[in-house]
């Protein structure tokens, strides 16, 4: 097993990753760590599947930089980059209305 203790004291890189008391419990960094991969990555980037993310990466159309790591399978992205991208999206009202009456 690899010694990860050196990472515990590593400085965080962005304002989103580190607030006054460390990462916000609502941030992706707090929940997932410094890198996203797999379903966490493609779901947070709003792709329907891993295949859709791979195709977008081949085309160079992903909203954040995705990369591979030698010796590891799959694509990766910095969690802070995904957090910044999500925060940059316009806040809109939902297109649907919740029904308040019971339909019989």
N, C-alpha and C positions, 0 to 999 in steps of 0.2 A: 504494500500500500504506500502511495506517495505521501510525503509530508507536505500538507497544505497550510501549516501554521504561518509560513512566511507571507501567504496571501491575506491573512487576517489583518495584518498591519499595513498592507499596501495602501497608498493614497488613492482616493477616488478622483476621477478625472473631470467630471462636469458638475455643474450646479444642480442638475436634476438628480444625479446620483447621490449627492451629499447635501443635506440641509444642515441646519444648526445642530441637530441631534442625530446625524447620520441619515441614511436613506429613508424616505417617507414610506410608511407601510402600504401606501396606495401605489407606489411606483413599481414598474416592472423589475427594476434592479433589486429591490427588496425581496420580491417574490421569486425571481428566477436566477439571480446572480448576474455576472458581467456579460455572459454570452447566451444567446437564444439559438436553439436548433430544433429540428423536428416539428411536431404539431404546434408547440408554443410559438415558433417562429412564423410558420405559414398562417396560423390563425390570427396572430396579432398584426400581420401585414395584409389581412383580409383576402388571402388566397383560399380557394376551395379545397386544395389538396397539395401535397408535397410535389406532385408532378407539375402542377400549375406554377408553383414557385420555381422549380428547376427550369421550366421553359422560359419564364420571365427573366431568370438570371442569365440564361443563354442569350436572350435577346438584349440584355442590358437595360431592362425596363423596371427593375425593382425600385421602390421608393427610397430604400437605404442600401448601403453597400453590403453585399453578401459575399462570403468568401469560403474557401475550403481550407481545411487544416491537414497538412500531410500526415498520413497514418490514421486519419479519422474519416468515417463515412458521413456524408451529408453536407449541407450548407450551414453556415453560421453567420450571425450578425451581432454587432455590439448592442446590448440591451438598451444602453443610453441613446443610441441612434434611433432605435425603434420608438422609445419613449418620446424623444423630441419630435419625430414624425407624427406620432399620434396626437401630441399636443398642438401641432400646427394645423390639424384638420379643422375645418369650420364646424362650429357647433350648430347643429340644425335640429329642428323639431322632428319627432318621428312622423312618418307618413301615414301611420295607421292610428285609428282611434280605438281605445279600449271600450268594449261594450259594457254598459252599466246596467242593462236590463237582462234578466234571464230569458233566453230564447227557448220557447216551448214548441 
